[in-house]
């Protein structure tokens, strides 16, 4: 708490102890709830913390909410199965409430939302996975014209409800993931020109609908995974893109003059019509995160210019040793690499040795890697986490077929930062020296 920490290093601890004492049990709650005037003057951050503690300890009940109506600014009741229309009836009178999170509150329905109508200070509302929220509830939500962030993923909305959201002109974040909306509904949202974050995974959107995304000139985050979208129009401010389980042809509408300053690209289980076209669209200097797990491709030629990559997930793909040279070419800044469940052998670590000085996490699980790889892994000085589970690591090697066994795991003693080594279901003998 910023306000509490201003007085000295010991003060936050004292405040936390006071909050803990106030939320210790029902008796302690009853002792202070009568002091309504004092509670009304409680600073917002302290009121938020006290309310959160009461909720976590299941000491909160609807009528107790009333004493917080003039002080609380943020409420997170996510997953609270007790929250229903009675709770929301009290929340509707909270004068300074700016953030309300009700994700996974299964009893919240469209009639309960009525109590929130017209709240003047509310900026963020999360109703994710409240399956009883329907188009009827949206009519109440659009009366909260102060809203800037709205989460409605996996609710009971249809196109009709989505189109009503166009009234909320201040929205900069809109999460409609898992709703079976169509191109028609997306076109109606073009008026939301302040949008920076749009999540429409699992919808029925096609390339025709996606063409209207160019209206969102401020868009920085877009999730169109599990949709029919194969091409995106040029989105010059895009930083985070998720096209998992899509067939991807272009992310810049075929305009070769446009380069997208992506930082994070998730394309898990996606297929590529032209992978070189996709990667040539990205500004390499800003690109740090790539997830291509589960992709059927084996050609990584397009990656060799991505010198700023820090996170690369190629698990469950068809990558073999022949493609690892392209990973080695980008290895200087790489910190996370997963080759889990791919077609690589011990030749892959051999290729990578000496090229990934900053690699902290390496997964080679479910591959044909054996003990000969350990000498190369030991040349990756920054490793903290190594996953060699379900590999052919035995813990020893032989120079010749019938020669004496040479222990292999001690090679990893040189990795001074190593914190975790997984060898689950590797064919190790029962007794091996500790490393």
C-alpha positions as CSV (number, residue, x, y, z in Angstrom):
1,X,0.0,0.0,0.0
2,X,1.6,3.2,-1.2
3,X,-0.1,5.4,1.3
4,X,0.9,3.2,4.2
5,X,4.5,2.8,3.2
6,X,5.1,6.5,3.2
7,X,5.5,6.7,6.9
8,X,8.4,4.3,7.3
9,X,9.5,0.7,6.7
10,X,7.6,-0.7,9.7
11,X,4.3,1.0,9.0
12,X,3.0,-1.4,6.3
13,X,3.5,-4.3,8.6
14,X,1.5,-2.6,11.3
15,X,-1.3,-1.8,8.9
16,X,-1.4,-5.4,7.7
17,X,-1.6,-6.6,11.3
18,X,-4.5,-4.3,12.0
19,X,-6.4,-5.6,8.9
20,X,-5.6,-9.1,9.9
21,X,-7.0,-8.5,13.4
22,X,-10.1,-6.9,12.1
23,X,-10.8,-9.9,9.9
24,X,-9.9,-12.5,12.4
25,X,-13.4,-13.9,13.1
26,X,-17.0,-13.0,13.2
27,X,-16.7,-11.6,16.7
28,X,-14.0,-9.1,15.7
29,X,-16.1,-8.1,12.7
30,X,-19.1,-7.4,14.9
31,X,-16.9,-5.3,17.2
32,X,-16.0,-2.7,14.5
33,X,-18.9,-2.8,12.1
34,X,-20.9,-0.5,14.4
35,X,-18.3,2.3,13.9
36,X,-19.8,3.3,10.6
37,X,-18.5,6.9,10.6
38,X,-14.9,5.7,11.1
39,X,-15.3,3.2,8.3
40,X,-16.7,5.8,6.0
41,X,-13.5,7.8,6.5
42,X,-11.2,4.8,5.9
43,X,-8.8,5.4,3.0
44,X,-9.7,3.6,-0.2
45,X,-6.7,1.3,-0.3
46,X,-7.2,0.2,3.3
47,X,-10.9,-0.4,2.7
48,X,-10.1,-2.5,-0.4
49,X,-7.6,-4.6,1.6
50,X,-10.0,-5.2,4.5
51,X,-12.8,-6.2,2.3
52,X,-10.6,-8.5,0.3
53,X,-9.4,-10.2,3.6
54,X,-13.0,-10.6,4.8
55,X,-14.0,-12.2,1.5
56,X,-11.0,-14.6,1.6
57,X,-11.9,-15.7,5.1
58,X,-15.6,-16.1,4.2
59,X,-16.6,-13.5,6.8
60,X,-18.3,-11.3,4.3
61,X,-22.1,-11.2,3.9
62,X,-24.4,-8.9,1.9
63,X,-25.5,-6.5,4.7
64,X,-21.9,-6.0,5.8
65,X,-21.1,-4.6,2.3
66,X,-23.1,-1.5,3.2
67,X,-20.5,-0.2,5.6
68,X,-17.9,0.0,2.7
69,X,-20.1,1.9,0.2
70,X,-18.3,5.2,0.7
71,X,-14.7,3.9,0.8
72,X,-14.0,0.9,-1.4
73,X,-12.6,1.5,-4.9
74,X,-11.9,-2.1,-6.0
75,X,-13.6,-5.4,-5.4
76,X,-12.6,-8.9,-6.6
77,X,-15.2,-11.5,-5.9
78,X,-14.0,-13.8,-8.7
79,X,-15.0,-17.4,-8.1
80,X,-17.2,-16.6,-5.1
81,X,-20.2,-18.9,-5.4
82,X,-22.2,-17.0,-2.9
83,X,-22.4,-13.8,-4.8
84,X,-25.9,-13.3,-6.2
85,X,-28.5,-10.6,-6.8
86,X,-28.6,-9.6,-3.1
87,X,-24.9,-8.9,-3.1
88,X,-25.1,-6.8,-6.3
89,X,-28.0,-4.8,-4.8
90,X,-25.6,-3.5,-2.2
91,X,-22.7,-3.0,-4.7
92,X,-24.9,-0.8,-6.9
93,X,-24.7,1.9,-4.2
94,X,-20.9,2.0,-4.0
95,X,-20.1,5.6,-4.8
96,X,-16.4,5.3,-5.6
97,X,-16.2,1.8,-7.0
98,X,-13.9,1.8,-10.0
99,X,-13.1,-1.9,-10.5
100,X,-15.6,-4.8,-10.0
101,X,-14.5,-8.4,-10.8
102,X,-17.2,-11.1,-10.7
103,X,-15.6,-13.7,-13.0
104,X,-16.9,-17.3,-12.4
105,X,-19.7,-16.1,-10.1
106,X,-22.2,-18.6,-11.3
107,X,-25.3,-17.1,-9.6
108,X,-24.9,-13.7,-11.3
109,X,-27.4,-13.4,-14.1
110,X,-28.9,-10.6,-16.2
111,X,-31.5,-9.6,-13.6
112,X,-28.8,-9.3,-10.9
113,X,-26.8,-6.9,-13.2
114,X,-29.7,-4.5,-13.1
115,X,-28.4,-3.1,-9.8
116,X,-25.2,-1.9,-11.4
117,X,-27.1,0.3,-13.9
118,X,-25.8,3.8,-14.2
119,X,-22.8,3.5,-11.9
120,X,-20.8,6.7,-12.6
121,X,-17.3,5.8,-11.4
122,X,-17.0,2.1,-12.6
123,X,-14.2,1.7,-15.1
124,X,-13.7,-2.0,-15.2
125,X,-16.3,-4.9,-15.0
126,X,-15.3,-8.5,-15.3
127,X,-18.2,-11.0,-15.8
128,X,-16.0,-13.7,-17.5
129,X,-17.6,-17.2,-17.4
130,X,-20.8,-15.9,-15.8
131,X,-22.8,-18.2,-18.1
132,X,-26.2,-16.8,-17.0
133,X,-25.4,-13.3,-18.4
134,X,-27.4,-12.9,-21.6
135,X,-28.3,-10.2,-24.1
136,X,-30.8,-8.9,-21.6
137,X,-28.0,-8.1,-19.1
138,X,-26.1,-6.1,-21.6
139,X,-28.9,-3.6,-21.7
140,X,-28.0,-2.7,-18.1
141,X,-24.3,-2.8,-18.6
142,X,-24.4,-0.2,-21.5
143,X,-25.9,2.3,-19.1
144,X,-22.5,2.4,-17.4
145,X,-20.9,4.9,-19.8
146,X,-17.8,5.3,-17.7
147,X,-16.6,1.7,-18.5
148,X,-13.2,1.4,-20.1
149,X,-12.6,-2.3,-19.6
150,X,-15.3,-5.0,-20.1
151,X,-14.8,-8.8,-19.8
152,X,-17.6,-11.0,-21.1
153,X,-15.8,-14.1,-22.2
154,X,-17.8,-17.4,-22.2
155,X,-21.1,-15.7,-21.3
156,X,-24.5,-16.3,-22.9
157,X,-24.2,-13.4,-25.4
158,X,-25.3,-13.6,-29.0
159,X,-24.8,-11.1,-31.9
160,X,-27.6,-9.0,-30.6
161,X,-26.0,-8.5,-27.3
162,X,-22.6,-7.8,-28.8
163,X,-24.0,-5.1,-31.0
164,X,-25.3,-3.2,-28.0
165,X,-21.8,-2.8,-26.7
166,X,-21.1,-0.3,-29.4
167,X,-22.7,2.3,-27.1
168,X,-19.7,2.1,-24.7
169,X,-17.5,4.6,-26.5
170,X,-14.8,4.8,-23.8
171,X,-13.8,1.1,-24.0
172,X,-10.1,0.4,-24.4
173,X,-10.4,-3.3,-23.5
174,X,-13.1,-5.7,-24.7
175,X,-13.0,-9.5,-24.0
176,X,-15.6,-11.5,-25.9
177,X,-13.7,-14.7,-26.0
178,X,-15.7,-17.9,-26.5
179,X,-18.8,-16.1,-27.7
180,X,-20.1,-17.3,-31.1
181,X,-20.3,-13.8,-32.6
182,X,-20.2,-13.3,-36.4
183,X,-18.8,-10.8,-38.8
184,X,-22.0,-8.8,-38.5
185,X,-21.4,-8.2,-34.8
186,X,-17.8,-7.3,-35.2
187,X,-18.6,-4.7,-37.8
188,X,-20.9,-3.0,-35.4
189,X,-18.0,-2.5,-33.0
190,X,-16.0,-0.3,-35.4
191,X,-17.2,2.8,-33.6
192,X,-15.1,1.8,-30.5
193,X,-12.0,3.6,-31.8
194,X,-10.3,3.7,-28.3
195,X,-9.9,-0.1,-28.3
196,X,-6.4,-1.3,-27.5
197,X,-7.2,-4.8,-26.4
198,X,-9.7,-7.1,-28.3
199,X,-10.2,-10.8,-27.5
200,X,-12.6,-12.7,-29.8
201,X,-11.2,-16.2,-29.6
202,X,-13.5,-19.0,-30.5
203,X,-15.9,-16.8,-32.5
204,X,-17.3,-17.3,-36.0
205,X,-15.2,-14.4,-37.4
206,X,-13.9,-14.8,-40.9
207,X,-11.4,-12.8,-43.1
208,X,-14.3,-10.6,-44.2
209,X,-15.1,-9.6,-40.6
210,X,-11.4,-9.3,-39.7
211,X,-11.0,-6.6,-42.4
212,X,-12.8,-4.1,-40.1
213,X,-10.0,-4.4,-37.5
214,X,-8.2,-1.7,-39.3
215,X,-10.7,0.7,-37.8
216,X,-9.0,0.1,-34.4
217,X,-6.0,2.2,-35.0
218,X,-4.9,1.9,-31.3
219,X,-5.1,-1.9,-31.1
220,X,-2.1,-3.4,-29.3
221,X,-3.5,-6.8,-28.2
222,X,-5.6,-9.1,-30.5
223,X,-6.7,-12.7,-29.9
224,X,-8.4,-14.4,-32.8
225,X,-7.4,-18.0,-31.9
226,X,-9.8,-20.8,-32.8
227,X,-11.5,-18.6,-35.5
228,X,-11.7,-18.8,-39.3
229,X,-9.3,-15.8,-39.7
230,X,-6.4,-16.5,-42.0
231,X,-5.5,-12.9,-43.0
232,X,-5.3,-9.7,-40.9
233,X,-5.3,-6.1,-42.2
234,X,-2.2,-4.0,-41.4
235,X,-2.3,-3.2,-37.7
236,X,0.7,-0.9,-37.2
237,X,0.6,-0.7,-33.4
238,X,0.1,-4.4,-32.7
239,X,2.3,-5.7,-29.9
240,X,0.6,-9.0,-28.8
241,X,-1.1,-11.4,-31.3
242,X,-2.7,-14.8,-30.7
243,X,-3.7,-16.9,-33.8
244,X,-3.5,-20.3,-32.2
245,X,-5.4,-23.0,-34.1
246,X,-5.7,-20.8,-37.2
247,X,-4.4,-21.2,-40.7
248,X,-2.2,-18.1,-41.2
249,X,-1.4,-16.6,-44.6
250,X,-0.7,-12.9,-43.7
251,X,-0.7,-10.6,-40.7
252,X,-0.3,-7.4,-42.8
253,X,-3.0,-7.8,-45.5
254,X,-0.4,-8.5,-48.2
255,X,1.1,-5.0,-47.9
256,X,4.8,-5.6,-48.1
257,X,5.6,-2.0,-47.0
258,X,4.0,-2.5,-43.6
259,X,6.0,-4.1,-40.7
260,X,4.3,-5.0,-37.5
261,X,6.1,-4.2,-34.2
262,X,5.1,-7.4,-32.5
263,X,6.6,-8.3,-29.2
264,X,4.6,-11.5,-28.5
265,X,3.2,-14.0,-31.1
266,X,1.3,-17.1,-30.0
267,X,0.6,-19.5,-32.9
268,X,0.1,-22.8,-31.0
269,X,-1.3,-25.6,-33.3
270,X,-1.5,-23.1,-36.2
271,X,-0.7,-23.9,-39.8
272,X,1.1,-21.5,-42.1
273,X,0.3,-20.9,-45.7
274,X,3.5,-18.9,-46.2
275,X,5.6,-18.8,-43.0
276,X,8.3,-16.6,-44.7
277,X,5.7,-14.0,-45.5
278,X,4.5,-14.0,-41.9
279,X,7.9,-13.6,-40.3
280,X,9.1,-11.0,-42.8
281,X,6.1,-8.9,-41.6
282,X,7.5,-8.6,-38.1
283,X,9.9,-5.9,-36.9
284,X,12.7,-8.2,-35.7
285,X,14.2,-5.8,-33.2
286,X,11.1,-5.8,-30.9
287,X,10.1,-9.5,-31.3
288,X,10.8,-11.3,-28.0
289,X,8.2,-14.1,-27.5
290,X,7.2,-16.9,-30.0
291,X,5.0,-19.9,-29.2
292,X,4.7,-22.3,-32.1
293,X,4.0,-25.4,-30.0
294,X,2.0,-28.0,-31.9
295,X,2.7,-26.6,-35.3
296,X,3.2,-29.1,-38.1
297,X,6.0,-27.1,-39.8
298,X,9.6,-28.2,-39.7
299,X,11.2,-25.3,-41.6
300,X,12.5,-22.5,-39.3
301,X,14.4,-20.5,-41.9
302,X,12.2,-17.4,-41.3
303,X,13.4,-17.3,-37.6
304,X,17.1,-16.6,-38.3
305,X,16.7,-12.8,-38.4
306,X,14.8,-12.8,-35.0
307,X,17.8,-11.9,-33.0
308,X,15.8,-10.4,-30.1
309,X,13.8,-13.6,-29.2
310,X,13.9,-14.5,-25.5
311,X,11.2,-17.1,-25.4
312,X,10.8,-19.8,-28.1
313,X,8.4,-22.8,-27.7
314,X,8.6,-25.4,-30.5
315,X,7.2,-28.3,-28.4
316,X,5.0,-30.9,-30.1
317,X,6.2,-29.7,-33.5
318,X,7.9,-31.6,-36.4
319,X,11.2,-29.9,-35.8
320,X,14.3,-32.1,-36.3
321,X,18.0,-31.6,-35.8
322,X,18.3,-30.0,-39.3
323,X,16.3,-27.0,-38.2
324,X,18.2,-26.3,-35.0
325,X,20.9,-24.3,-36.8
326,X,18.3,-21.5,-37.3
327,X,17.6,-21.5,-33.5
328,X,21.4,-21.3,-32.9
329,X,21.5,-18.2,-35.2
330,X,19.1,-16.3,-32.9
331,X,20.4,-17.7,-29.6
332,X,22.2,-14.8,-28.0
333,X,19.2,-13.4,-26.1
334,X,17.3,-16.6,-25.8
335,X,16.3,-17.4,-22.2
336,X,13.6,-20.1,-22.7
337,X,13.6,-22.9,-25.2
338,X,11.3,-25.8,-25.4
339,X,12.0,-28.7,-27.9
340,X,9.7,-31.1,-25.9
341,X,8.2,-33.9,-27.9
342,X,10.0,-33.0,-31.2
343,X,12.1,-35.1,-33.5
344,X,15.4,-34.0,-32.3
345,X,18.3,-36.1,-31.0
346,X,21.5,-35.4,-29.1
347,X,22.8,-33.6,-32.1
348,X,20.5,-30.6,-31.3
349,X,22.3,-29.7,-28.0
350,X,25.5,-30.1,-29.9
351,X,24.5,-27.5,-32.5
352,X,23.2,-25.1,-29.7
353,X,26.3,-25.4,-27.5
354,X,28.2,-22.1,-27.3
355,X,25.3,-20.1,-29.1
356,X,22.9,-19.7,-26.2
357,X,24.9,-18.0,-23.4
358,X,21.8,-16.6,-21.6
359,X,19.5,-19.6,-21.8
360,X,17.9,-20.2,-18.4
361,X,15.3,-22.9,-19.2
362,X,15.7,-25.8,-21.6
363,X,13.1,-28.6,-22.2
364,X,14.2,-31.7,-24.1
365,X,11.5,-34.0,-22.6
366,X,10.0,-36.8,-24.7
367,X,12.9,-36.7,-27.3
368,X,15.6,-39.2,-28.3
369,X,18.3,-37.2,-26.4
370,X,20.7,-39.5,-24.6
371,X,23.8,-39.1,-22.3
372,X,26.0,-37.8,-25.1
373,X,24.0,-34.6,-25.0
374,X,25.0,-33.7,-21.4
375,X,28.5,-32.5,-22.4
376,X,26.9,-30.0,-24.7
377,X,24.2,-29.0,-22.2
378,X,27.0,-28.3,-19.7
379,X,28.2,-25.6,-22.1
380,X,25.1,-23.5,-21.6
381,X,26.3,-21.5,-18.5
382,X,23.1,-19.7,-17.5
383,X,20.8,-22.8,-17.2
384,X,18.5,-22.8,-14.2
385,X,15.9,-25.3,-15.3
386,X,16.5,-28.5,-17.4
387,X,13.8,-31.0,-18.3
388,X,15.2,-34.4,-19.5
389,X,12.2,-36.4,-18.5
390,X,11.1,-39.3,-20.8
391,X,14.5,-39.2,-22.6
392,X,17.1,-41.9,-23.1
393,X,19.4,-40.5,-20.3
394,X,20.9,-43.5,-18.4
395,X,23.4,-41.6,-16.2
396,X,26.5,-43.1,-17.9
397,X,28.2,-43.5,-21.2
398,X,30.8,-46.0,-22.7
399,X,33.7,-45.1,-24.9
400,X,33.3,-48.5,-26.6
401,X,30.6,-51.2,-26.4
402,X,32.1,-53.3,-23.7
403,X,34.2,-50.6,-22.0
404,X,33.8,-49.3,-18.4
405,X,30.9,-47.1,-17.6
406,X,31.6,-43.4,-17.3
407,X,29.2,-41.4,-15.2
408,X,27.6,-38.6,-17.3
409,X,25.5,-36.5,-14.9
410,X,28.5,-35.0,-13.0
411,X,29.1,-33.0,-16.2
412,X,26.2,-30.8,-15.1
413,X,28.1,-29.8,-11.9
414,X,29.6,-26.9,-13.8
415,X,26.1,-25.3,-14.2
416,X,26.4,-23.1,-11.1
417,X,22.9,-21.6,-11.5
418,X,21.1,-24.9,-11.9
419,X,18.0,-25.1,-9.7
420,X,15.9,-27.8,-11.2
421,X,16.7,-31.0,-13.2
422,X,13.9,-33.3,-14.2
423,X,14.8,-36.9,-15.1
424,X,11.3,-38.4,-14.7
425,X,10.9,-41.8,-16.4
426,X,14.4,-41.6,-17.8
427,X,16.1,-45.2,-17.7
428,X,18.4,-44.3,-14.8
429,X,19.9,-47.0,-12.6
430,X,18.7,-47.0,-9.0
431,X,21.9,-45.7,-7.5
432,X,23.6,-42.6,-8.9
433,X,25.8,-40.0,-7.1
434,X,24.2,-36.7,-6.2
435,X,25.2,-33.8,-8.4
